[in-house]
Structure formats: structure tokens, C-alpha cells
């Protein structure tokens, strides 16, 4: 289903046909009008913190006299700052490749700010000292700058040029962003020798045209090559913002954009390069890389590891023991990569990326008779894998698939993350299409989205003391992905005290003691005792839900333009038990409810009743969907509002 999401969203989104833009703009750099300076709101979107008044994006693939090809991008844009939050659009930052073999570069950076001062338009040029070009890593540099004298009402104008020898690697060209775009022109030029595949996605239409002309390259000896240049032209006006939404891993993938994929370049008698690739070509590249090489590397017998495995006959216990041993020897440095370093270097260093740890774990398991193979993943935060965009760059990391010797059982494992377990992965990795590379170099697709489920249950039991304090215990049991989430929340904090403080602030309680069983595996258990201040009088108002499972602000908007993406299907069970205090009687209980929502595979069962001298509340919430499309959003919103209302319920007791 996921592979059709972008098409469906495009059909459901508002289609904007290019016409006359809201704010007429002179495209010449520096020609900022009084209207642009004096505007205080962008009428088509009065909530906009800023608006792109004009952007010109020009991309050319050009030849030099040696017939070497470079990609040159020229950008000119003008932005109006409308609100305080919009001032962040004065900050620019670009990462680019810089190695001995491949050097990209930025040049012709020009930045100006325009303001109304004493009735006049005043221009401020950015001082070059605010232009920073510095080393970012061994293979990359970062260019950053900030426009000067920026305030609410400013107009910022920026232009720059980017040059790259990676002419075949054309980034997606967006004509929709998180702020509205008043007008945008895109111009892509390339010689007839380039075989191009192009497509557009998103729900915004552009006016497209093509212009062809001739050009010549003068070679040595007076020779020249004449060729035709194709120019693809796109114009978009009054493009609405497509902002980030709750429950969306990669909202950028739904924006209007042009995608170019070069299949080859051929100049008769001079240059021929074929970029046509298949996923089998990617498999071959992976098979020849350090990814498969390190996973297959023979691991020498280790007495310490042998001792750890002694007495463990259960296969899952042995695999987990290997993973835990590696985790002790090599600490995860929190970096996620695709290509690992050598096991020898990683063990010596004592720390490494997730790729290093997974490759080392695979090496050991393969040496022990298991079959541990890399599974290449494009995490959900990077958007849906595009079947037609075939490249090794489609993936950003890998996990493992492990089979026992006879192939009767298999498990998936990310050895780096301590929150996980066998078949318990980071929710970002729960994708429909991941690429499994077998040890013989052949590849196949595997579905990780249905690998495991989640379930969380919480039981809260309280009593009212004579001094008017609620004393209670809370026991939480989590399975599968909910166990991962519970452990991940704990691990976000540097100390247990900080974790406890976070719970106390969320639940408005004071924790007296806490125990957390959070080992590597499919379960997690959390229990704590607590006290809670309670206003005591003629009436007692008890709020039974300590934990708020449903964010009240998640789906306030009446409509939605992009899908809702849940990390995994939701299955919640919550029980609240309270002894009725002496001298009080139940005045009011929340109304029991039962609700089914077939469009999103949702069910709610809520019951609150008196059993003897005790109040018993039971709540069950199930939402068995990863993905909810915009057309289904109203049903989800209504369903979610019921759940939020239940969480905010009150039990009322009256003094007798």
C-alpha cells in the first residue's frame, strides 16, 4: 500500500494551476518594491511567518573544452519576513562534498536585507565576515551565513552558485515548502546527449514548457561539436505551504517537486557512460563493498565469548548473548551509517557506528554456524523508497537477518540499539521494502512493516490517606515495539533522577521508589510507588488517568493534506483501581463507552464501575493501522477526540 501513497496524496491534495501570482515581483536582483516592503500579511495564508516572494532555480549540465561535464546550479530568491518566527529564514546552511577526488564548491554568494527606515527603503549588504566555509567531516564542508539587520518586515534577497562534478546526481527540485511561495521559476538545461527520466510528484501543478537551442564546443585543432540543448521550464505561483504535521516521519516527500534521473550520456566518438542500473546492480555493488565483506569475515575463536555461550542451547538465547557480548566490547557512538569499518579496528577502538556493530555481530554469528546477512534500510525519516530511483544511495543503514543452520527459523536484529530485541527494531526501520543481501551477493525485498506489534498495559492502584494524600502504585508492562518505546524514553535521560522528574512533571505526582526492567529483549517492565496531592473537602474530584496516551493537540486541524503515519499499531490497556475512602460515597462515575471505527481499524472499550468498596476503571484502545490517508483523517480525528475525552474524565466522590 505504501508505494501508492504519494500518488493518492497527489490526487487528494489541492491542485494549484499557475496563473497570476498574488504579489507581482520584479525578478531583477535588488529591485524590491514598496509593496513588498510594506506588506504585513500574505493574504492567501495569513498564518504564514514568511513567504517566498520569488525564487529562480537554474540548473545546467555543461561541457568544458575537454568534454568534462559539471553541474552548475544558480539560485536567486527573495523572502519576506512576516512574523518573529520567520526570522529563521535568514539563516542558510549547506553541506557539500570536499575530498581529494571530488570537490564541489559554492561561489558568487550575495546577501542583502531591505527595511523601511524613516520612510525610505534601506539596503544592508551582508559583511563577508559572516560567511563561514568550514570543515564538517573528512569528506564534507559546510557553508553557512545569516542575513544582517533582519527584523519583522524585512525583505531578504540571496543569490549563489553551486558547482559539482557529480553531474549525474541531481537533487530533487522542490517548488513547495513549509512557507508559501508567491512565484517560482525552474530552468533545467542539458545537452541532447543526456538521457533523462523526469517526473513530478505532490499535489501542486505547474505550467511546463520546453525550449530548444543549439550550442557548440570548440575543441583543439579548430574542431567543434555542435549539439542541441534542451531546456525544461516550470513555473509555479501561489503555492500553498505544506507544513510539518504531527505523526509524519518525512513531510517533505509530499511536497511539489521535480525529480530527474539520468540514465546515461553519449557523445558520439567522445564520451559514453551508462547510468542505467537495476536493483541487481545495487546488489552487486553491495556484495563487492565492505558491507558484505565485513559481515562474512571469519571471526577467530574467542575464549571469553565461548564462556558466555556455555550452557545456552536455546537459539534465541545464544544470538542474544552474542549481541550482548559485542555491545559490551563496542559501545555505540550513536552514529548510523551504511558502510562499516573493519572488525579489528572497531574492537581495538572500543566504539563504533551501528554498521560497525551489526557487521561484527554478523561475523561472529556466521562463524558460529548461523546465517547472518545485511538488510539495507531506508529509514522512514528519509521518505518512501522510490522504485524507479535505483541507487545505492537509496539506503542509509543496515540491520541483520539471522537464520539458524537448517533455515527453519529467522530473526531480524539491530545489534547496536539496546532498546531492541530479536524482531524488535527502531520504528523508523519498519518499512515495507528493505533489501536483503544474501551471502552469495544476491538480493531480494523483505517487508519489515509487519515484523512485530506493540502492546502496553498499565495498572494503577491508589488509596486516600487520612491527611488527604493519594498513595499509589503503578505497574507498566510493555511488549514488542511498546517495549522499545518505553526503554527509548528512559535512555533519553542522562540519569534515572532526570527520568523520574520527567514522569513526575507529566503525571503531577511524587515518585517514592522506582524499578525498571529494561534489558535487551521483547519486554520491559516499569513499576513505581507515588504520592499525589489531593484537594479534600465536601467533594473529591479524582482524575484516574496518570498517563496521557493521546496528545490532545495532535489532530486539532479539521483537515489534513498528508497521511498520518503512526510508528506502529497501537494497543493500550489501562486499569485504575481505588478503594472508596471511609466517609465518602460515589457521586458520579464516567460514562462507559464502546466505539468501533472501521475506517482506521480502531476500537475503544471503556468501563468504570463500583465493585464492593472499590472503584474499577478499565480502558482499552486499539488502532491497528500504520498509515491513515487524508480522506480517512476525519474518522481518525473523531475517534481520537473520544479517546482524549476519556483520558480527561473525572470520578466524583461526596462526603457523607
ZAMARDO-426490 format. One line per 10 residues: number of its first residue (from 0); their letters; for each residue x, y negated, z negated of C-alpha. Coordinates in nm, 3 decimals, always signed. Layout:
REM ZAMARDO-426490
NUM> a> X,Y,Z  ... .
REM end
This chain:
REM ZAMARDO-426490
0> xxxxxxxxxx> +0.000,+0.000,+0.000  +0.276,-0.245,-0.090  +0.418,-0.263,+0.264  +0.090,-0.419,+0.381  +0.070,-0.679,+0.105  +0.234,-0.961,+0.299  +0.000,-0.909,+0.594  -0.302,-0.909,+0.367  -0.191,-1.218,+0.182  -0.134,-1.397,+0.511 .
10> xxxxxxxxxx> -0.488,-1.315,+0.613  -0.633,-1.428,+0.281  -0.430,-1.747,+0.244  -0.532,-2.086,+0.375  -0.408,-2.134,+0.731  -0.282,-2.487,+0.793  -0.270,-2.592,+1.156  -0.012,-2.858,+1.236  -0.161,-3.196,+1.315  -0.104,-3.549,+1.194 .
20> xxxxxxxxxx> +0.081,-3.547,+0.864  -0.058,-3.734,+0.563  +0.239,-3.973,+0.532  +0.382,-4.098,+0.866  +0.761,-4.087,+0.841  +1.041,-4.239,+1.046  +1.279,-3.946,+1.097  +1.594,-4.159,+1.113  +1.818,-4.128,+0.806  +1.776,-4.434,+0.586 .
30> xxxxxxxxxx> +1.450,-4.550,+0.744  +1.246,-4.533,+0.424  +0.920,-4.727,+0.448  +0.739,-4.941,+0.190  +0.458,-4.688,+0.187  +0.697,-4.408,+0.092  +0.849,-4.616,-0.185  +0.521,-4.742,-0.327  +0.317,-4.421,-0.316  +0.240,-4.290,-0.666 .
40> xxxxxxxxxx> +0.047,-3.975,-0.579  +0.030,-3.731,-0.291  -0.340,-3.727,-0.210  -0.366,-3.368,-0.075  -0.216,-3.243,-0.405  -0.247,-3.491,-0.691  -0.077,-3.246,-0.931  +0.247,-3.242,-0.728  +0.554,-3.355,-0.923  +0.735,-3.427,-0.596 .
50> xxxxxxxxxx> +0.673,-3.397,-0.224  +0.900,-3.332,+0.072  +0.822,-3.628,+0.295  +1.030,-3.489,+0.580  +1.272,-3.205,+0.640  +1.464,-3.133,+0.958  +1.633,-2.793,+0.976  +1.860,-2.737,+1.277  +2.041,-2.406,+1.330  +2.277,-2.344,+1.623 .
60> xxxxxxxxxx> +2.484,-2.044,+1.721  +2.774,-2.194,+1.916  +3.087,-2.077,+2.100  +3.434,-2.223,+2.076  +3.682,-2.208,+2.372  +3.798,-1.865,+2.251  +3.441,-1.739,+2.267  +3.431,-1.701,+1.891  +3.084,-1.763,+1.751  +2.988,-1.966,+1.446 .
70> xxxxxxxxxx> +2.658,-2.053,+1.284  +2.604,-2.424,+1.216  +2.313,-2.547,+1.007  +2.230,-2.916,+0.977  +1.974,-3.027,+0.720  +1.818,-3.366,+0.664  +1.546,-3.409,+0.403  +1.362,-3.685,+0.224  +1.187,-3.622,-0.109  +0.955,-3.845,-0.312 .
80> xxxxxxxxxx> +0.966,-3.811,-0.692  +0.614,-3.850,-0.831  +0.641,-3.733,-1.191  +0.909,-3.686,-1.457  +0.928,-3.311,-1.392  +1.001,-3.386,-1.026  +1.342,-3.533,-1.108  +1.489,-3.181,-1.097  +1.466,-3.202,-0.717  +1.754,-3.448,-0.728 .
90> xxxxxxxxxx> +1.984,-3.157,-0.819  +2.137,-2.943,-0.543  +2.345,-2.627,-0.573  +2.470,-2.388,-0.303  +2.673,-2.066,-0.327  +2.881,-1.976,-0.023  +3.138,-1.713,+0.075  +3.505,-1.804,+0.050  +3.766,-1.530,+0.099  +4.086,-1.495,+0.299 .
100> xxxxxxxxxx> +3.893,-1.313,+0.571  +3.569,-1.508,+0.569  +3.536,-1.877,+0.494  +3.212,-2.067,+0.501  +3.209,-2.442,+0.442  +2.994,-2.748,+0.373  +3.065,-3.089,+0.523  +2.908,-3.427,+0.601  +2.726,-3.443,+0.268  +2.533,-3.768,+0.242 .
110> xxxxxxxxxx> +2.305,-3.858,-0.052  +2.109,-4.179,-0.105  +1.841,-4.286,-0.353  +1.585,-4.561,-0.284  +1.394,-4.752,-0.553  +1.175,-5.060,-0.575  +1.356,-5.321,-0.787  +1.239,-5.682,-0.823  +1.015,-5.638,-0.523  +1.293,-5.512,-0.297 .
120> xxxxxxxxxx> +1.396,-5.166,-0.179  +1.736,-5.095,-0.333  +1.960,-4.819,-0.199  +2.205,-4.625,-0.420  +2.468,-4.410,-0.249  +2.596,-4.110,-0.442  +2.955,-4.153,-0.556  +3.180,-3.874,-0.424  +3.291,-3.801,-0.780  +2.950,-3.642,-0.835 .
130> xxxxxxxxxx> +3.015,-3.391,-0.556  +3.155,-3.071,-0.706  +3.303,-2.789,-0.496  +3.444,-2.527,-0.731  +3.531,-2.159,-0.754  +3.238,-1.943,-0.861  +3.389,-1.595,-0.826  +3.668,-1.414,-0.642  +3.460,-1.421,-0.324  +3.242,-1.730,-0.360 .
140> xxxxxxxxxx> +3.245,-2.102,-0.424  +2.968,-2.333,-0.541  +2.884,-2.677,-0.406  +2.667,-2.893,-0.633  +2.567,-3.257,-0.652  +2.298,-3.481,-0.801  +2.150,-3.795,-0.650  +2.212,-4.108,-0.857  +1.968,-4.353,-1.012  +1.675,-4.115,-0.983 .
150> xxxxxxxxxx> +1.353,-4.206,-1.161  +0.981,-4.155,-1.114  +0.900,-4.331,-0.787  +1.241,-4.277,-0.627  +1.286,-4.151,-0.273  +1.588,-3.923,-0.229  +1.747,-3.863,+0.108  +2.004,-3.591,+0.167  +2.186,-3.451,+0.469  +2.463,-3.193,+0.504 .
160> xxxxxxxxxx> +2.616,-2.944,+0.745  +2.695,-2.581,+0.676  +2.925,-2.367,+0.893  +2.962,-1.990,+0.875  +3.145,-1.732,+1.088  +2.873,-1.483,+0.985  +2.667,-1.583,+1.286  +2.463,-1.261,+1.273  +2.348,-1.321,+0.915  +2.063,-1.572,+0.946 .
170> xxxxxxxxxx> +1.885,-1.660,+0.622  +1.508,-1.682,+0.609  +1.395,-2.033,+0.701  +1.120,-2.149,+0.464  +0.864,-2.410,+0.560  +0.665,-2.371,+0.240  +0.795,-2.428,-0.111  +0.688,-2.486,-0.470  +0.618,-2.851,-0.386  +0.411,-2.966,-0.087 .
180> xxxxxxxxxx> +0.576,-3.052,+0.244  +0.440,-3.351,+0.434  +0.626,-3.272,+0.758  +0.896,-3.028,+0.866  +1.073,-2.958,+1.194  +1.272,-2.640,+1.259  +1.502,-2.609,+1.560  +1.688,-2.282,+1.624  +1.923,-2.271,+1.923  +2.109,-1.971,+2.067 .
190> xxxxxxxxxx> +2.253,-1.862,+2.399  +2.080,-1.616,+2.628  +2.347,-1.362,+2.532  +2.195,-1.314,+2.185  +1.925,-1.052,+2.145  +1.693,-1.192,+1.880  +1.397,-1.049,+1.694  +1.192,-1.313,+1.517  +0.881,-1.306,+1.304  +0.683,-1.534,+1.076 .
200> xxxxxxxxxx> +0.516,-1.447,+0.751  +0.299,-1.624,+0.497  -0.038,-1.790,+0.533  +0.069,-2.121,+0.691  +0.052,-2.168,+1.066  +0.300,-2.378,+1.257  +0.294,-2.528,+1.605  +0.556,-2.336,+1.802  +0.723,-2.410,+2.135  +1.042,-2.326,+2.323 .
210> xxxxxxxxxx> +1.281,-2.544,+2.517  +1.547,-2.403,+2.751  +1.853,-2.581,+2.885  +2.196,-2.500,+3.029  +2.537,-2.526,+2.870  +2.893,-2.440,+2.972  +3.206,-2.317,+2.801  +3.531,-2.428,+2.960  +3.795,-2.157,+2.939  +4.165,-2.164,+3.009 .
220> xxxxxxxxxx> +4.277,-2.192,+3.373  +3.986,-2.414,+3.467  +3.730,-2.137,+3.445  +3.391,-2.199,+3.289  +3.099,-1.992,+3.175  +2.752,-2.138,+3.226  +2.465,-1.999,+3.026  +2.111,-2.077,+2.923  +2.032,-2.198,+2.572  +1.700,-2.105,+2.413 .
230> xxxxxxxxxx> +1.563,-2.341,+2.151  +1.280,-2.220,+1.926  +1.089,-2.516,+1.785  +0.849,-2.507,+1.490  +0.651,-2.792,+1.336  +0.460,-2.775,+1.009  +0.265,-3.059,+0.847  +0.064,-3.097,+0.528  +0.193,-2.765,+0.397  +0.045,-2.692,+0.053 .
240> xxxxxxxxxx> +0.270,-2.592,-0.234  +0.291,-2.225,-0.321  +0.398,-2.238,-0.682  +0.520,-1.971,-0.917  +0.244,-1.776,-1.085  +0.227,-1.557,-1.392  +0.268,-1.189,-1.314  +0.463,-1.236,-0.993  +0.812,-1.096,-0.951  +0.904,-1.283,-0.631 .
250> xxxxxxxxxx> +0.654,-1.553,-0.530  +0.897,-1.681,-0.262  +0.825,-1.378,-0.042  +0.470,-1.502,+0.018  +0.573,-1.847,+0.139  +0.556,-1.951,+0.502  +0.890,-1.871,+0.666  +1.064,-1.770,+0.986  +1.281,-1.458,+0.990  +1.548,-1.393,+1.254 .
260> xxxxxxxxxx> +1.715,-1.059,+1.305  +1.997,-1.035,+1.560  +2.012,-0.700,+1.739  +2.321,-0.781,+1.945  +2.530,-1.021,+2.152  +2.663,-0.952,+2.501  +2.867,-1.187,+2.724  +2.946,-1.005,+3.049  +3.314,-0.926,+3.071  +3.400,-1.100,+2.744 .
270> xxxxxxxxxx> +3.211,-1.007,+2.428  +2.989,-0.717,+2.330  +2.862,-0.645,+1.979  +2.566,-0.426,+1.896  +2.389,-0.506,+1.571  +2.109,-0.256,+1.627  +2.100,-0.046,+1.314  +1.885,+0.229,+1.172  +1.848,+0.342,+0.815  +2.067,+0.636,+0.915 .
280> xxxxxxxxxx> +2.341,+0.384,+0.996  +2.298,+0.240,+0.647  +2.319,+0.593,+0.504  +2.646,+0.645,+0.688  +2.790,+0.317,+0.557  +2.694,+0.414,+0.202  +2.844,+0.761,+0.249  +3.174,+0.601,+0.352  +3.168,+0.346,+0.068  +3.282,+0.363,-0.293 .
290> xxxxxxxxxx> +2.922,+0.422,-0.399  +2.908,+0.785,-0.289  +3.283,+0.833,-0.328  +3.277,+0.747,-0.700  +2.959,+0.948,-0.764  +3.126,+1.256,-0.609  +3.465,+1.204,-0.774  +3.579,+1.505,-0.975  +3.581,+1.437,-1.348  +3.857,+1.609,-1.538 .
300> xxxxxxxxxx> +3.762,+1.831,-1.830  +3.737,+1.627,-2.148  +3.753,+1.797,-2.489  +3.560,+1.517,-2.659  +3.277,+1.545,-2.408  +3.282,+1.925,-2.436  +3.234,+1.892,-2.811  +2.941,+1.656,-2.760  +2.770,+1.908,-2.530  +2.833,+2.209,-2.751 .
310> xxxxxxxxxx> +2.511,+2.376,-2.863  +2.293,+2.175,-2.626  +2.120,+2.424,-2.400  +1.824,+2.206,-2.303  +1.898,+2.036,-1.971  +1.744,+1.701,-2.065  +1.939,+1.700,-2.392  +2.265,+1.768,-2.202  +2.202,+1.493,-1.947  +2.114,+1.250,-2.227 .
320> xxxxxxxxxx> +2.427,+1.349,-2.418  +2.644,+1.275,-2.112  +2.473,+0.940,-2.068  +2.523,+0.850,-2.435  +2.889,+0.953,-2.424  +2.951,+0.730,-2.122  +2.764,+0.445,-2.291  +2.996,+0.476,-2.591  +3.308,+0.470,-2.375  +3.200,+0.200,-2.130 .
330> xxxxxxxxxx> +2.993,-0.092,-2.255  +2.760,-0.251,-2.004  +2.877,-0.604,-1.923  +2.518,-0.700,-1.826  +2.612,-0.733,-1.458  +2.408,-0.550,-1.193  +2.598,-0.457,-0.878  +2.574,-0.223,-0.583  +2.934,-0.104,-0.546  +3.123,+0.049,-0.842 .
340> xxxxxxxxxx> +3.489,+0.028,-0.936  +3.699,+0.342,-0.989  +3.615,+0.553,-1.292  +3.977,+0.541,-1.407  +3.978,+0.161,-1.416  +3.638,+0.143,-1.580  +3.731,+0.386,-1.859  +4.056,+0.202,-1.919  +3.881,-0.133,-1.937  +3.601,-0.004,-2.159 .
350> xxxxxxxxxx> +3.332,-0.211,-1.994  +3.167,-0.230,-1.654  +2.864,-0.307,-1.442  +2.559,-0.086,-1.416  +2.704,+0.050,-1.089  +3.026,+0.147,-1.270  +2.836,+0.325,-1.548  +2.597,+0.506,-1.315  +2.878,+0.623,-1.086  +3.083,+0.753,-1.380 .
360> xxxxxxxxxx> +2.778,+0.934,-1.520  +2.712,+1.091,-1.179  +3.074,+1.202,-1.152  +3.054,+1.384,-1.486  +2.716,+1.545,-1.416  +2.828,+1.665,-1.073  +3.136,+1.819,-1.236  +2.908,+1.998,-1.484  +2.704,+2.164,-1.208  +2.419,+1.917,-1.173 .
370> xxxxxxxxxx> +2.349,+1.727,-0.851  +2.363,+1.355,-0.931  +2.304,+1.128,-0.630  +2.274,+0.749,-0.593  +1.933,+0.593,-0.530  +1.962,+0.248,-0.374  +1.710,-0.003,-0.507  +1.594,-0.346,-0.402  +1.460,-0.479,-0.730  +1.112,-0.629,-0.736 .
380> xxxxxxxxxx> +1.259,-0.969,-0.819  +1.414,-0.975,-0.470  +1.088,-0.914,-0.288  +0.940,-0.627,-0.092  +1.177,-0.426,+0.126  +1.115,-0.514,+0.491  +1.127,-0.203,+0.708  +1.230,-0.397,+1.018  +1.517,-0.577,+0.843  +1.762,-0.289,+0.832 .
390> xxxxxxxxxx> +2.080,-0.374,+0.645  +2.289,-0.260,+0.351  +2.212,-0.600,+0.201  +1.853,-0.483,+0.160  +1.959,-0.324,-0.171  +2.113,-0.488,-0.476  +2.190,-0.195,-0.707  +2.150,+0.180,-0.755  +2.032,+0.432,-1.011  +2.067,+0.813,-1.009 .
400> xxxxxxxxxx> +1.856,+1.111,-0.920  +1.969,+1.421,-1.104  +1.873,+1.777,-1.015  +1.955,+2.093,-1.205  +2.164,+2.362,-1.037  +1.874,+2.556,-0.883  +1.686,+2.240,-0.777  +1.375,+2.328,-0.978  +1.378,+2.007,-1.184  +1.481,+1.649,-1.120 .
410> xxxxxxxxxx> +1.506,+1.325,-1.313  +1.580,+0.960,-1.240  +1.824,+0.773,-1.461  +1.972,+0.428,-1.507  +2.258,+0.512,-1.742  +2.351,+0.150,-1.816  +2.035,+0.035,-1.992  +1.993,+0.164,-2.344  +1.620,+0.082,-2.340  +1.550,+0.354,-2.086 .
420> xxxxxxxxxx> +1.544,+0.730,-2.072  +1.504,+1.007,-1.819  +1.243,+0.877,-1.571  +1.213,+0.558,-1.779  +1.351,+0.269,-1.573  +1.362,-0.107,-1.579  +1.017,-0.214,-1.444  +1.199,-0.416,-1.177  +1.312,-0.085,-1.025  +0.964,+0.069,-0.998 .
430> xxxxxxxxxx> +0.944,+0.024,-0.620  +0.767,+0.227,-0.356  +1.071,+0.254,-0.130  +1.414,+0.334,-0.268  +1.686,+0.501,-0.061  +1.819,+0.832,-0.195  +2.163,+0.917,-0.056  +2.244,+1.285,-0.078  +2.597,+1.401,-0.150  +2.630,+1.505,+0.216 .
440> xxxxxxxxxx> +2.560,+1.145,+0.322  +2.207,+1.196,+0.449  +1.935,+0.966,+0.319  +1.562,+0.972,+0.251  +1.299,+0.747,+0.096  +1.174,+0.810,-0.256  +0.886,+0.646,-0.443  +0.970,+0.520,-0.792  +0.648,+0.325,-0.849  +0.457,+0.622,-0.992 .
450> xxxxxxxxxx> +0.752,+0.773,-1.173  +0.620,+0.718,-1.523  +0.339,+0.547,-1.709  +0.326,+0.343,-2.025  +0.121,+0.366,-2.341  +0.131,+0.172,-2.663  -0.063,+0.228,-2.983  -0.071,+0.017,-3.296  -0.237,+0.089,-3.630  -0.267,-0.196,-3.880 .
460> xxxxxxxxxx> -0.392,-0.132,-4.233  -0.449,-0.417,-4.482  -0.589,-0.493,-4.826  -0.663,-0.817,-5.008  -0.472,-0.870,-5.334  -0.609,-1.049,-5.639  -0.408,-1.363,-5.558  -0.565,-1.385,-5.211  -0.283,-1.239,-5.003  -0.329,-0.983,-4.732 .
470> xxxxxxxxxx> -0.084,-0.696,-4.771  -0.048,-0.452,-4.490  +0.144,-0.207,-4.278  +0.180,-0.195,-3.901  +0.287,+0.113,-3.711  +0.358,+0.094,-3.338  +0.421,+0.393,-3.114  +0.520,+0.335,-2.754  +0.570,+0.583,-2.470  +0.728,+0.554,-2.127 .
480> xxxxxxxxxx> +0.750,+0.204,-1.987  +0.599,+0.053,-2.301  +0.882,+0.210,-2.500  +1.125,+0.041,-2.260  +0.947,-0.293,-2.308  +0.943,-0.263,-2.688  +1.315,-0.185,-2.701  +1.393,-0.459,-2.448  +1.221,-0.718,-2.667  +1.430,-0.609,-2.965 .
490> xxxxxxxxxx> +1.753,-0.620,-2.764  +1.692,-0.978,-2.653  +1.791,-1.093,-3.001  +2.143,-1.104,-3.142  +2.034,-0.990,-3.487  +1.748,-0.798,-3.642  +1.672,-1.103,-3.855  +1.607,-1.304,-3.540  +1.379,-1.029,-3.408  +1.185,-1.024,-3.735 .
500> xxxxxxxxxx> +1.149,-1.402,-3.726  +1.006,-1.380,-3.375  +0.739,-1.131,-3.487  +0.660,-1.344,-3.791  +0.608,-1.652,-3.574  +0.392,-1.466,-3.322  +0.174,-1.289,-3.576  +0.181,-1.553,-3.854  +0.292,-1.302,-4.116  +0.582,-1.250,-4.354 .
510> xxxxxxxxxx> +0.764,-0.920,-4.299  +0.886,-0.745,-4.613  +1.060,-0.446,-4.453  +1.106,-0.310,-4.101  +1.216,+0.015,-3.939  +1.275,+0.065,-3.569  +1.349,+0.395,-3.396  +1.482,+0.278,-3.060  +1.719,+0.543,-2.935  +1.770,+0.628,-2.567 .
520> xxxxxxxxxx> +1.466,+0.824,-2.457  +1.095,+0.809,-2.372  +0.963,+0.688,-2.708  +1.004,+0.400,-2.951  +0.854,+0.360,-3.297  +0.829,+0.039,-3.497  +0.686,+0.007,-3.845  +0.686,-0.280,-4.092  +0.518,-0.395,-4.410  +0.396,-0.751,-4.428 .
530> xxxxxxxxxx> +0.200,-1.012,-4.615  -0.025,-1.279,-4.472  -0.166,-1.587,-4.638  -0.543,-1.570,-4.651  -0.779,-1.853,-4.739  -1.004,-1.718,-5.018  -1.342,-1.865,-5.107  -1.711,-1.804,-5.066  -1.637,-1.670,-4.719  -1.341,-1.470,-4.591 .
540> xxxxxxxxxx> -1.251,-1.502,-4.222  -1.027,-1.215,-4.110  -0.856,-1.215,-3.770  -0.787,-0.845,-3.715  -0.552,-0.864,-3.414  -0.193,-0.927,-3.524  -0.056,-0.861,-3.176  -0.200,-1.057,-2.883  -0.163,-0.824,-2.587  -0.326,-1.055,-2.332 .
550> xxxxxxxxxx> -0.189,-1.403,-2.273  -0.483,-1.642,-2.289  -0.330,-1.870,-2.025  -0.231,-1.601,-1.776  -0.528,-1.629,-1.539  -0.691,-1.965,-1.606  -0.698,-2.065,-1.240  -1.024,-1.980,-1.066  -0.848,-1.851,-0.754  -0.509,-1.721,-0.659 .
560> xxxxxxxxxx> -0.315,-1.719,-0.332  -0.063,-1.445,-0.407  -0.106,-1.097,-0.556  -0.090,-1.027,-0.928  +0.197,-0.788,-0.996  +0.195,-0.603,-1.327  +0.519,-0.439,-1.441  +0.332,-0.109,-1.477  -0.024,+0.009,-1.550  -0.148,-0.094,-1.894 .
570> xxxxxxxxxx> -0.280,+0.145,-2.160  -0.329,-0.012,-2.504  -0.476,+0.137,-2.820  -0.520,-0.080,-3.129  -0.669,+0.015,-3.466  -0.733,-0.216,-3.761  -0.833,-0.078,-4.100  -0.928,-0.288,-4.403  -1.065,-0.200,-4.742  -1.356,-0.429,-4.828 .
580> xxxxxxxxxx> -1.236,-0.638,-5.125  -1.419,-0.596,-5.452  -1.695,-0.854,-5.487  -1.735,-0.908,-5.112  -1.975,-0.771,-4.855  -1.963,-0.771,-4.478  -2.143,-1.075,-4.339  -2.055,-1.041,-3.971  -1.867,-0.798,-3.750  -1.754,-0.850,-3.391 .
590> xxxxxxxxxx> -1.996,-0.706,-3.140  -1.896,-0.372,-2.991  -1.834,-0.375,-2.618  -1.783,-0.130,-2.337  -1.680,-0.258,-1.996  -1.568,-0.099,-1.673  -1.409,-0.293,-1.387  -1.371,-0.057,-1.086  -1.203,-0.313,-0.852  -0.894,-0.313,-1.076 .
600> xxxxxxxxxx> -0.936,+0.035,-1.230  -0.999,-0.127,-1.567  -1.180,-0.014,-1.881  -1.239,-0.172,-2.221  -1.384,+0.008,-2.522  -1.421,-0.195,-2.841  -1.592,-0.092,-3.162  -1.597,-0.239,-3.510  -1.797,-0.079,-3.791  -1.812,-0.012,-4.164 .
610> xxxxxxxxxx> -1.729,+0.338,-4.283  -1.784,+0.368,-4.655  -1.583,+0.093,-4.823  -1.364,+0.032,-4.519  -1.388,-0.172,-4.201  -1.266,+0.019,-3.897  -1.188,-0.157,-3.567  -1.082,+0.032,-3.257  -0.983,-0.122,-2.927  -0.882,+0.050,-2.603 .
620> xxxxxxxxxx> -0.770,-0.138,-2.291  -0.677,+0.032,-1.963  -0.577,-0.139,-1.640  -0.450,+0.127,-1.403  -0.306,-0.100,-1.133  +0.037,-0.232,-1.043  -0.095,-0.475,-0.784  -0.412,-0.686,-0.762  -0.473,-0.870,-0.435  -0.607,-1.228,-0.424 .
630> xxxxxxxxxx> -0.951,-1.107,-0.313  -0.970,-0.891,-0.628  -0.845,-1.168,-0.857  -1.192,-1.297,-0.969  -1.276,-0.949,-1.101  -0.942,-0.926,-1.281  -0.987,-1.274,-1.428  -1.332,-1.195,-1.566  -1.209,-0.863,-1.704  -0.906,-1.031,-1.866 .
640> xxxxxxxxxx> -1.123,-1.300,-2.027  -1.327,-1.032,-2.202  -1.007,-0.882,-2.342  -0.882,-1.223,-2.461  -1.217,-1.287,-2.630  -1.197,-0.955,-2.815  -0.845,-1.035,-2.937  -0.970,-1.363,-3.083  -1.258,-1.202,-3.270  -1.327,-1.264,-3.640 .
650> xxxxxx> -1.455,-1.045,-3.924  -1.658,-1.243,-4.179  -1.695,-1.133,-4.543  -1.915,-1.306,-4.803  -1.867,-1.320,-5.176  -2.147,-1.150,-5.368 .
REM end
